[in-house]
Amino acid sequence: MKPRLLIVDDDEEIRTQMKWALGAVYDIALAEDRASALKEFRSSPPNATLLDLGLPPSPNDATEGLAVLSEILTSAPEAKVIVISGQGEKEKALQAVGAGAYDFLSKPVDIEELQWILRRCLHLAQLERDYRELREVTRPSRFDGLLGASDQMHGVFSTIRKVAKSGAPVLLLGESGTGKEMAAAAIHRHSPRKEGPFVPINCNAIPENLIESELFGYEKGAFTGANSQRKGLVETAAGGTLFLDEIGELPALIQVKLLRFLQEQRFQRVGGRQEIQADTRIVTATNVDLKAAVARGTFREDLFFRLAVIVIHLPPLRDRAGDVALLANAFLHRFAAENGRSGASFSPDALRAINSYAWPGNVRELQNRVQRAVIMGDNKRRLTAEDLELTSAQTGAPPLTLREARDNLDREMVTSALRRSNGKISSAADELGISRPTLYELMEKLGIAKPREGTQ
């Protein structure tokens, strides 16, 4: 398809001449004033725009032309606009360039010069598009402490954004180490309660005989040792969010009291008779099957339905395609910086082991292994599978072939160079000592090329 070119000029003869001169190369759209120009631009955005600064109703000054430029760049900051000014209006043309125009030409326009500027302009626009697409490929997806580029994690991020705005209870499901507390904290920080407290508690870590007083507080004299009144965590989290991890471990009597609080937002302290009201949002998490616990009679069905108004599943790391290496490198950079070892990287055998291992402990295990490897790695620049304490028996990985080892090393070097250059192809190619075309070919070969069509 031809590149689309919008020509904005109040002189019909000039518009016709330009259409005749450029029509073989470009799909031409024409406009004669601000209204028609903006209508054409918005209905079918062009690859480039030629803009005469002198437009009606003020053809003798640049007011209308600069207004068109401003509106175009406001709606599409990446738009390429070449302004055309009359003789003696260079100051206005420079003003337009300062406001964001790509370049300017003076009348009468030299068609050969214009064609050269257009080719350069469209080439730059393509490079900028490539750069934006590349950033989407190479930049890790972060969401309030959570990290992941897989479809599963993007689904989690999207759900958190939606449910955070409500006050509904949320139940987080997932294996140990999948990041349920971080997800709960993200829900809180994106909610209207973000200025209030976020109070996390692991229900499995509190002795059964203490959990009621820990959650709901107690009055002075309620039991031996209760020498003063004490607020519980439900009251402490008022105006904010209480996160109850391992909710499946709650004793039956506490389940009843929690259910009443969820229904009425009221409770009594241990040893007290006064009804206390607290505006506290409850977010819970578990790594056990609550439905099975309901079937066994160890967890109340009515409480389950109260807690599971919104359910978010945190996927295990082994099911998050592409996220393992992304997370490993993020942890490596973080812990290397903390320990004065900036520039540390993984060897090809380490990357192979990371991608082959099943990660039963999920993100928490990956983080711990990388942190330990950085600390215990004897200042080595490259961390190996042995440093991560990942053996072939653990990963189930056969030995590397020479080609696989070379590809892994190339992939690591290319992704690292792209990351350090913030996705700038030219800078990354210079760092690697190769040309831009060679880098593009290498990216395609290694599976880190531009995203598939339709990716934004």
N, C-alpha and C positions, 0 to 999 in steps of 0.2 A: 504493500500500500504506500501511496505517496505521503510524505509528511504534510500535515495541514498547516497552512499559512494564512493568518488573518491580516488583511490590509485595511487600515483605517485612514481615510483621507477624504476631505470634503470636495476635492476636485475630481469629477467623474472622469475626465480625460486621463488624469494621472492613474486612477484606479484601473482603467481599461488598459493603459500601456503596461503597467506592472503585471496585470493578469496575463497579458499576451507574452511578456518577456519571461515570466516565471512559471506559467501554467504547465509546461512540459515536465517540470520536476516536482511541483508542489500542487496539492489540492487547495485551491484558492477560495477563501471566503472574503466578502467585501462588506465594509461599513463606512458610513459617511459622517457619523456624529457619535456622541457619548452613548446615547440610548441604544443605537443599533450595534455599536461595538461591544457593549457589555452583554447584550442579548446573544450575539454570535459567540462570544467567548464562553458564556455559561452553558449554552445549548450544546456546544461541541468544542471543548477546549483545544486550541491549536497547539502545535509544537513550537511555533514562534509567532510573534505579532510585530508588524510594521506599523508604527503609530506616528502620524503627523501631529505635531503639537498644536498647530493652529486649526482648531475645529469650531464650528458654529455652536453657540451664538456669538463667540468671541474669536473669530478667525485671525485677528491681528495680534493676539497675544497667546501665551502658552497655558492659560488658566484651564481650559477644557481638556487639553491634552494631558496635563499633569494630573488632573482629576481622574481621567480614565486610567492612567498608569497606577495611581494610588489604589483605585478600586480593584484593578486586576491583581496587583501584588498582595492586597489584603486577603483576597479570596484564594489566591494560589501563589504563595511566596516563591515557589521554584520556577514560575513562569519566565520565559525569555522574551523580552520586549526590546525592539530596536527602534529608537525614536528618530524621526526625521524633522529637521528644523530648517527654516528659511535662512538666507544669508544674513549675517549679523546677529543671529540668535544663538550663538555658541554658548553664551552664559546660561541660557535656559536649557540647552541640551545637556550641559554639564550638570545643571541642577537635577535634571531627570536621571542622569547616570548616578548621581549621588543618592537619589531616592530609590534606586534599585534597578534601573534600566540596564540591559546588557551592554548596549553600545549606541552610538548615534551617527547619523549621516546628515550632511548638508545638501540642500537642493541647489542645482539639479542633481538628482541621484545618478551616480555612475553604476550601471547595472552589473558590470563585472565585479566592481568592489562590493556591491550589495550581495551578489551571489557568493563571493568568498566569505563575507561576514556571516551569511546564513549557514554555510557549511560548517564553519567553525562553531557557531552558536549551537547547531543541532548536535554536533559531536560532543560538545561540553554537556549538553542536556542528557545525552545518552550515558555519558560517564557518571553523571550525578545520579541517574536512575540506577545504574549498576551498583554504585556505592551504597545507595539506600537499601537495595535488595541484599547486598552482601552483608550489611550490618545486621539485617534480620536473620541471616544465616549464622553469622559468627558470634553475635552478641548473645550471651546467656540471658534467658528470660528470668527476671527477678520480680517477686511480688512480696514486698513487706517481709523480707527475711527468708521467704521460701524461694527456691531456685529450681528451675526445670524448663526445658524446651519441648517436652513430649506433649502429645495431644491430651494424655491423661491429666497432666499437671495444669495445662491451660484450662481444662474443664474445671479443675478445682479452683483455680484463681477466679474464673468467671462466677462460679457459684458463691464463693466467699464475698465477692463484690455485691452480689444481689442480696444475700441473706443478712449481711452486716447492717443494712439500713433498717431492718425490722428489729423488733424486740423478741422475736420468737425463739424458743429453745432450739438448740442445734446439737445433734449427736454426731460425733466424729468417729468413724470406724476405720480401723487399720491395724496392721501388725505393729509390734513394738519397734520403735525407732523410725517410724515413717514420718514423724513431724507433726503429730496431732496437737501438741501444746503450741507449737509455732503457728499452726493454722488457727487455733483458738485466739491467740494473741492478735493475729491479723484481723480476725473478725471484730475483736474489740476496738482495734485502732482505726478501723474503717467505719465504725458505728457512731451514732450520735452520742454514745456514752464514752467516747475516747478520752475526755477530760477526767472521767472518773477512774477509780482503781480497777486494775486487773489482778485478780487474786486466784492463783492456781493452787490446787491441792491434789495429792495422790491418795485416793481413798484406801488403797492397799497398804500404804505406809503408816497408817494410824491404827493403833490397837482398837479392837472392837469396843472395848469398854470406855474409850475416850472419844470416839468419833462424833457422838451426839453433842457433847459439850464443845468440841472443836468447831463443829459446823454452826451450832445454834447458841453457843455461849451458856453461861450459868449465873445464878444469883448467889450472893454471899450466903454461906451456910448450906448450900445445896447438897454437899457431900463433904467428907473429911478432907481437909486441906483447901476447901473453897473459902478462903479468908476475905475475899472481896468479889464484887461483881465483875464479870468479864464478858465482853462482846464476842460473839462467834464470827466465823468467816462470812456467813450470809449477811450479817449486819455490817461487817467491815467493808464488804463489796458493794454496799448500797450506792446507787447512782452509777455503778459500773458493771463489771462482769465477773462472775464466779465460775472458774473452770474446774470441774470435777473429773479428774482422770481416773481410769479404772473404776467407773461407776458400777460395773457388774459385781464389785466386791462389797457393796453396801449391805449391812445387816438388814433383816426384814423390818425391824422396828423403825430404823432410820429411813427406810424406803417409804413407810407410811407418813412420817413427818415431812419428808421432802415433797411427797405428792401433795400434801395439804398446802405447803408453801407455794408450789407451782400453781395450784388452783386459786388460792386466795391472796398470795403475797403476804401472808401472816404466819407467825410462829410464836412459840413460847420458849424462853430460855429454860435450861434444866433447873428444876427447883422453883420456877416462877409460875405465876398465874396470869400475869399481864400479857395481853396480846400485843405483839410488836409488828409493825408493818415495815417492810423494806422493799424498795424498788431496785431489785437485783436481777440482772439477766443471768440465766443458767445456761452454760455450755458444757456438755459432757463428752467423754471419750471412753472407748473400751477397745481391747484387742480380742475379746471373747464374743461368742455368738449369743447375743442377748435373747434372740428368739428361741434358741435352744434352752436358755436359762428359764424363760417364761414357760416353755413346755415342761421343764423339770419341776417347776414350782418354786424355784429359788429366786426368781425376780418377778415382781408384780407386773401383770400385763397392762394395767391402767397407768402405772408409772412409765412403762416403756413407751406407750403412745403419747404421753405428755412430753417425754424427753425427745422423741423422734419426730417432732413436727417437721424439722429439716434434717436430712441425713446427708453427710458428706463422706465419701469413701476416699481415704488416702491410699493410693496404690503402693504395693511393695516395690522396692527399687528394681528388682529383677524384671518387672513388667513395664518399666518406664524407658521405652526405646530411646537410646541416645543420651539419656541423662546421667549415666554412671560416669563416663569420662568427663562430662561437663562439670559435675559436682566434684570429682576428684581433683581436677585442675583448679577449681575455685578454692577448695580447701588447701591445696598445695600452695597457691599464691598467698593465701591468708596466713598460714602457719610459717611459711618461709619468711615473709615480711616480719612477722612477730619475733622470729628467731634470728634475724639478721642474715638470712640466706636468700635474698632476692636473686632471681635468675635460676632457681632450682627447677628441674623438670623431671619427667618420668622417662625411663629408658623404654625402648620398644617392648621388652619382655614384661615390664611393669604394666604398660598399657594393655597388652594382651591378657595379662592375668586379671587386671581390673575388669575388663569386659567379659571375661569368661567365668569369673567367680559368681556364685548365686546370691551372695550378700544376705544371709539369713537374718543378720542384725540390722539390715536396711541402712538408711542414711547415717544413723548413729555409729554403726560399725565402720562404715567407710570413713567417716570423719576421724574416728579414733585411730584407725590404722594409718591414715595419712599423717596425722599429728605425731604419732609415735615414730613413724619413719623419718620425718623431718628432724625430730629431736635426736634420734639415735643414729642418724645417717652419717656421722663422722664428717660433717661438712662436705659430703659428696655433692657434686653439681647435678648428678643424675641419680635418681632413686630407682632401685631395681625391684623386681618382684620379691626378692629375698628381703629387702628392706621393709616391704609391706607385710612380710611373713605370709606370703601367698605362694604355695608350692604348686607344682603341676598336678599333684594328687588332689589338692583342694579345688583347683580350678577346672580339672578335667581337660586341660588344654594339651594337645600334642606339641612337640617341639616346633619352633618357627622354621619355615623355609627361608632361604636367603632373600628371595623376592619379597616375602611377607615382612621380613625384618626391615628391608629397605623402604617398603611402602609405609610401614608404621613410623619409621624415622622421618620420612618425607612429610607424612601427614602431621606429625607433631610439630615439625619446624615451620610448615606453612601456617597452621592454625595459630601458633605462637606469634609468628611475624604479623599476621593479620590482626591479632588481638593487640599487640603493642602499637600498631599503626592505626588503631581504631577503624580498621576496615579499608584503609586507603591502599589501593592496589599498587600504585606507583611506589609508595614508601616501602611496602612489604617486599616488592620485587627488588628494589635497591638493596634492602637489608639482606635478602637471600642471594644477591649477586646474579639475578636472572632477569630476562626481559619481561615486560607485561604480558605479551602473548604466551610466553612459556609458562608464566604463572597461571594464566587462565587454563591452559591445557593441563597443567599439573593438578589444579583444583578439580577439574572435570574428571580426571583419572582417579583421584582419591575420594571422590564423592563429596566434595565440599564446594561444588560449583554453585552458580546462581540458582535460587529456588525455582521450583516448577512454576509453570505459567499460571498466573492468577494469584501468586503469593504477593502480599503487600509488605 
